[in-house]
Amino acid sequence: MDVEFHYYMTYLIAVRAGFSPEDAYIIAHASENVDDNHVPVEVRGANDGIYKNTISQTMDITRPHLDGSIYPIFHFVPGDKTLLSAARKDGIQSDWVTTPNNQNAQSILDAAFQSQDLYRIGLASHTYVDTWAHQNFVGKYDVGNKVPLEEFALSDIETLAFDAAAPIGHGAALHYPDEPGRIWTDGRLIGDNIRNCDRFMEAAQHLFYKYAQYTKKLDSALWPSIADKLKNDLLEDIGLVNSDGGEDQASRIGRYKARALKPEYGGKEMPPYDERDWFNQALVVDSDETALFARLRAKLSASIDDYFDMVAKGSRIFCTWKDPANYKDSHWYKFQQAVTAQKDFGTDLLQDFISTPEVTITAA
């Protein structure tokens, strides 16, 4: 899923389930920030020494910073390979396959609720709903991830590139699984065309129930009717769905923001998502960067994120705290602590998967 679900829809789901708009913002921003937290950072300037963050995403699917736990813990949680929805034309099964609403993903979300940490709840929400969008892919290098390329009308050069690099996650399917307005075909599977909005709305309703159980702000007898209305509202905001990805994203986002102004959805303006907002509030990039760094960073639209992930091969960007005495109160620090907590929990939960160097693939 992309920013539309992880931030805008998650915000709407959270307030509809009883979270305040302020808490819903933290949950939603943390949820989307999982995808944007791919910059290794080293922070100085506080009395208690150097702080290093933990990344939760990598923009280079062929080199996830040599950390095999990123994808299975944050994006492709292993589920139940025997599900009918995972049935493939070639009969292949993988212990690593992501399936919707699987028990491992539920455990990650339940642990976040137990922590009562809004940042961790947002992180785990991202991981949980991704089991719908990322179903039938695995978060490791695996030939089973290869989707027949004729489905995507790629050029010869693009085809060669994806053949070489894409058997990790859903790279071979491009961004198709993450787009709410997309109808597409997964040529590996037994079944009809995939309407992402159907998958996404099932995820939205399940997430609503999870949130409602946590907040205890709504009469449980009303949950089914509220969930149905939520689904219909979000489908209305998604609008047209087709093989071209539906309407432009800006139009859909405009409708999500308008929805947030309605009383049942908090009745307040939803802040637009800015991937660098929490970073910029808490940190200052050190000024002693090299001339090469400066030129490359400018060339990449002044984005420290893309520079370090695509060019620096995991090197850390050096920063200082804007407020050294109170940095632990910043959104960025609290989010990073939540990332570490989910990674630690997920490592214990999925240790059998993460410690396995190769994925086991068997014929059904």
C-alpha positions in Angstrom: 0.0 0.0 0.0 1.1 3.6 -0.5 0.5 6.9 1.3 -3.2 6.9 0.4 -4.0 3.9 2.7 -1.1 4.1 5.2 -1.7 7.8 6.0 -5.0 9.2 4.7 -7.2 6.1 5.1 -5.5 5.0 8.3 -6.3 8.4 9.8 -10.0 8.2 8.8 -10.2 4.6 10.1 -8.6 5.6 13.4 -10.9 8.6 14.1 -13.9 6.6 13.1 -12.9 3.9 15.6 -12.7 6.4 18.5 -9.2 7.8 18.4 -8.9 11.6 18.7 -7.8 13.5 15.6 -4.5 14.2 17.4 -3.8 10.6 18.2 -5.0 9.5 14.7 -2.5 11.8 13.2 0.4 10.2 15.1 -0.8 6.7 14.2 -1.3 7.6 10.5 2.0 9.4 10.2 3.9 6.6 11.9 2.1 4.1 9.6 3.3 5.8 6.4 6.7 6.8 7.9 7.5 3.0 7.9 8.0 3.3 4.1 10.0 6.6 4.4 12.3 5.5 7.2 15.1 4.2 4.9 17.9 6.6 5.9 20.5 5.4 8.4 21.1 8.3 10.7 23.6 9.0 13.5 22.7 11.8 15.8 25.1 13.6 18.1 24.7 16.5 20.5 23.1 15.0 23.6 24.8 14.2 26.9 23.9 10.6 26.7 26.0 10.1 23.5 25.4 9.0 20.0 22.0 7.8 18.8 21.6 5.5 15.8 18.2 4.8 14.3 16.8 1.6 12.9 15.5 1.6 9.3 12.2 0.0 8.5 12.4 0.2 4.7 14.9 0.2 1.9 14.4 1.7 -1.6 16.8 -0.8 -3.2 15.0 -4.2 -3.1 18.2 -5.9 -4.2 20.2 -4.6 -1.2 18.0 -4.2 1.9 21.0 -2.9 3.8 22.1 -6.5 4.3 19.3 -6.9 6.9 17.0 -9.8 6.0 14.6 -8.9 8.8 13.3 -5.6 7.3 10.8 -7.0 4.8 9.3 -9.9 6.9 9.0 -7.8 10.0 7.6 -4.6 8.5 6.2 -5.4 5.1 5.8 -9.1 4.1 4.9 -11.0 7.3 4.8 -14.8 6.6 1.4 -16.3 6.9 -0.5 -19.5 5.9 0.7 -21.1 2.6 -2.3 -23.5 2.5 -4.9 -20.7 1.9 -7.0 -21.0 -1.2 -6.1 -17.4 -2.1 -2.4 -18.4 -2.3 -3.1 -21.2 -4.7 -0.8 -21.0 -7.7 -1.0 -22.4 -11.2 2.4 -24.1 -10.8 1.5 -25.6 -7.4 4.4 -23.9 -5.6 4.1 -23.1 -1.9 6.5 -21.2 0.3 6.6 -21.1 4.1 7.4 -17.3 3.7 4.3 -16.4 1.7 2.4 -13.3 3.0 -1.3 -14.0 3.5 -4.1 -11.6 4.7 -4.8 -11.2 8.4 -2.3 -13.9 9.3 -1.5 -14.7 12.9 2.0 -13.4 12.9 0.8 -10.0 11.7 -1.9 -10.0 14.3 0.6 -10.8 17.0 2.7 -7.8 15.9 -0.3 -5.5 16.1 -1.6 -7.0 19.4 1.9 -6.4 20.9 1.7 -2.8 19.8 -1.7 -2.3 21.5 -0.3 -3.8 24.7 2.5 -1.2 24.6 -0.1 1.6 24.4 2.4 3.4 22.2 0.7 5.3 19.4 3.8 5.3 17.3 4.2 1.5 17.6 0.5 1.1 16.9 1.0 3.1 13.7 4.0 1.0 12.7 2.2 -2.3 13.4 -0.9 -1.0 11.5 1.2 -0.6 8.4 2.6 -4.1 8.8 -0.9 -5.6 9.4 -2.7 -4.1 6.4 0.2 -4.8 4.1 -0.7 -8.5 4.5 -3.6 -7.7 2.2 -1.7 -5.7 -0.4 1.3 -7.9 -0.4 -0.4 -11.2 -0.2 1.2 -14.1 -2.2 4.6 -12.4 -2.2 7.5 -13.2 0.1 10.0 -10.8 1.7 13.1 -12.6 0.5 14.8 -13.4 -2.8 12.5 -16.1 -4.2 11.8 -17.1 -7.8 8.2 -17.6 -6.7 7.9 -13.8 -6.6 8.3 -13.5 -10.4 5.0 -12.4 -12.0 4.7 -13.1 -15.7 6.1 -9.9 -17.3 3.7 -10.0 -20.2 1.1 -8.7 -17.8 2.9 -5.3 -17.6 3.9 -4.3 -21.1 7.4 -3.4 -20.1 10.2 -2.5 -22.5 12.9 -5.0 -23.2 15.4 -3.1 -21.0 12.9 -2.9 -18.1 12.1 -6.6 -18.6 15.8 -7.5 -18.2 16.1 -5.3 -15.1 13.1 -6.8 -13.4 14.1 -10.4 -14.3 17.5 -9.7 -12.6 16.3 -7.8 -9.5 12.7 -8.3 -8.8 12.3 -11.8 -7.1 12.2 -9.9 -3.8 8.8 -8.7 -2.5 6.4 -7.5 -5.3 9.1 -5.8 -7.4 8.2 -7.8 -10.4 4.6 -6.5 -10.1 5.8 -2.9 -9.9 3.6 -0.8 -7.7 0.4 -2.4 -8.9 -0.4 -4.2 -5.6 -0.1 -0.9 -3.6 -2.5 1.3 -5.7 -6.1 1.6 -4.4 -7.6 2.3 -7.9 -5.8 -0.5 -9.7 -7.3 -3.6 -11.4 -4.6 -6.1 -12.5 -3.8 -9.7 -13.1 -1.3 -11.8 -11.1 -0.4 -14.5 -13.7 1.0 -16.8 -11.0 -2.3 -17.4 -9.3 -5.5 -19.4 -9.9 -8.3 -16.8 -10.0 -9.7 -13.7 -11.6 -8.4 -10.2 -12.0 -7.4 -8.5 -8.7 -9.4 -5.4 -7.6 -7.1 -3.7 -5.1 -10.0 -1.7 -3.7 -11.7 -5.0 -2.6 -8.5 -6.1 -0.8 -8.0 -2.7 0.7 -11.5 -2.4 2.0 -11.3 -5.8 3.7 -8.1 -4.5 5.4 -9.8 -1.3 6.4 -12.7 -3.1 8.1 -10.4 -5.5 9.9 -8.2 -2.5 11.1 -11.4 -0.7 12.2 -12.4 -3.6 14.4 -8.9 -3.9 15.9 -8.9 -0.1 16.7 -12.5 -0.2 18.1 -11.5 -3.1 20.4 -8.6 -1.0 21.6 -10.3 2.3 22.1 -13.6 0.9 23.6 -15.3 4.2 22.5 -18.0 2.7 20.4 -20.9 0.4 21.3 -19.8 -3.0 19.9 -23.3 -3.7 18.6 -22.8 -0.8 16.2 -19.4 -2.0 14.9 -20.8 -3.9 11.8 -22.9 -1.0 10.6 -20.1 1.5 11.1 -17.6 -0.8 9.4 -20.0 -1.1 6.4 -20.5 2.7 6.2 -16.7 3.2 6.5 -16.1 0.8 3.6 -18.7 2.6 1.4 -17.2 6.0 2.3 -13.7 5.0 1.4 -14.8 3.4 -1.8 -16.5 6.6 -2.7 -13.3 8.5 -2.0 -11.2 6.0 -4.1 -13.7 6.6 -7.0 -13.0 5.1 -10.4 -11.0 1.8 -10.5 -9.5 0.4 -13.7 -6.5 -1.2 -15.2 -4.8 2.2 -15.5 -4.9 2.8 -11.7 -8.1 4.9 -11.6 -8.1 8.6 -11.0 -5.1 10.7 -10.2 -3.9 10.5 -6.7 -4.3 14.2 -5.9 -8.1 13.9 -6.5 -8.4 11.0 -4.2 -6.4 12.6 -1.5 -8.6 15.7 -1.8 -11.6 13.6 -1.0 -9.9 11.9 2.0 -9.1 15.3 3.4 -12.7 16.5 2.8 -14.0 13.4 4.5 -11.9 14.2 7.6 -13.9 17.4 8.1 -17.1 15.5 8.6 -18.1 15.1 12.3 -18.0 11.3 12.3 -14.4 11.5 11.0 -13.1 13.9 13.6 -14.4 17.2 12.1 -10.9 18.6 11.8 -8.5 19.4 9.0 -6.2 16.4 8.3 -2.6 17.7 7.9 -1.1 16.7 4.6 1.6 14.1 4.9 5.2 15.3 4.7 7.7 12.5 4.9 10.5 14.8 6.2 8.3 16.6 8.8 9.3 14.7 11.9 12.9 14.5 10.8 13.1 18.2 10.2 11.4 19.0 13.6 14.0 17.0 15.5 17.3 17.1 13.6 19.8 19.3 11.8 22.0 17.7 9.1 25.6 18.4 9.9 27.1 21.2 7.8 30.4 19.6 7.1 29.2 17.4 4.3 31.6 17.0 1.4 31.3 18.8 -1.9 30.5 15.5 -3.6 27.7 14.8 -1.1 26.3 18.3 -1.7 26.3 17.9 -5.5 24.8 14.4 -5.4 22.2 15.5 -2.9 21.1 18.5 -5.0 20.9 16.3 -8.0 18.5 14.0 -6.2 16.1 16.9 -5.5 17.8 17.7 -2.2 16.5 14.4 -0.8 18.7 13.0 1.9 16.5 9.9 1.8 17.2 8.9 -1.8 20.9 9.9 -1.6 21.8 7.7 1.3 19.7 4.7 0.3 20.7 4.6 -3.4 24.2 6.0 -3.3 25.8 5.6 0.1 25.2 1.8 0.5 24.1 2.1 4.0 26.4 4.8 5.2 24.9 7.0 7.9 23.9 10.6 7.6 25.3 12.7 10.5 23.0 15.0 12.4 22.6 16.9 15.6 19.5 17.4 17.8 17.7 20.7 17.4 16.8 20.5 21.1 19.4 18.3 22.9 17.7 18.6 26.3 14.3 17.5 25.1 15.0 15.3 22.0 13.2 12.3 23.6 10.0 14.3 23.3 10.2 14.6 19.5 8.0 12.6 17.2 11.1 11.4 15.3 12.8 9.9 18.4 9.6 8.3 19.6 9.0 6.8 16.2 12.5 5.4 16.0 12.1 3.8 19.4 8.9 2.2 18.2 10.7 0.9 15.1 13.3 -0.7 17.3 10.6 -2.2 19.6 8.8 -3.8 16.6 12.0 -5.1 15.1 13.0 -6.7 18.4 9.5 -8.3 18.9 9.4 -9.4 15.2 12.8 -10.9 15.4 11.8 -13.1 18.3 8.4 -13.9 16.7 9.8 -14.8 13.3 13.3 -16.1 14.3 12.8 -19.4 12.5 12.1 -17.5 9.3 14.7 -14.8 9.6 17.5 -17.2 10.6 16.8 -19.4 7.5 19.2 -18.3 4.8 17.1 -19.7 1.9 13.4 -19.9 1.5 12.0 -23.4 1.4 9.8 -23.9 -1.7 7.8 -27.1 -2.3 5.3 -28.3 -4.8 1.8 -28.5 -3.4 
